[in-house]
Amino acid sequence: MTTRLFLVRHGATELSAEDRFAGAIDVKLSDEGREQARLLGKRLASDPLDVAFASPMTRTMDTARLIAAPHQLEVTPIDGLREIAHGRWERKTRAEVEQEFPEEYARYETDPYSFAPTEGESGLQVTARALPALLKIVEEHPGQRILVVSHKATIRLLLSSLIGFDPRKYRDRLDQSPCALNILDFKDITSPRLTLFNDTSHYCFEVPKVPQNRLSKTWSGKPA
């Protein structure tokens, strides 16, 4: 018996285009983000979803509702799935953070998994709350098809743990586009297989562009 998990990042928000830290801020989906979610809902309309869960933030709940609408499913909020909190960096761009808090940002670039900004969370802290929450959902719905809508950093940290990537490099080695679809199949909670990763073909039919900025110094500037 296989449990299939549709793990989705929320759609584009009002701050996405500005590339700002917005983890604990409850920003809304933009018109573009709502359309992305509607298109993913249309794509999955013929795929029988059984249950739907999301981080309690407005952008994730709204994304999940739009995707789940063809199935007439209620969306259950799960606090453990919320985004990483950036503390005093919230709403600032990477360049602003690097200028205002250079020592903090240097530590963050080196190891975002163990380091947390002032009043924020580390990747380790996010994993400690998000992974048990996700595995509980999978364990309680064996053999079902589950929609879970979460956030960019949270999803990358979950995938790092589930698939065995080095979580210290999650920001530079794993990407998550707005409303990207990931599919994981579970034989049991200890045996996940990543079947689809960061797919946006429901709204973008071109080869993905080389990443730029993404709040990462490694990917800043123009692509080579």
Secondary structure, DSSP 8 states (H G I E B T S, - for coil): --EEEEEEE---BTTGGGTB--SSS---B-HHHHHHHHHHHHHTTTS---EEEE-SSHHHHHHHHHHHGGGT--EEE-GGGS----GGGTT-BHHHHHHH-HHHHHHHHH-TTT---TTS--HHHHHHHHHHHHHHHHHHSTT-EEEEEE-HHHHHHHHHHHHT--GGGHHHH----TT-EEEEEESSTT-EEEEEEEE-TTT--S-------TT-STT-S---
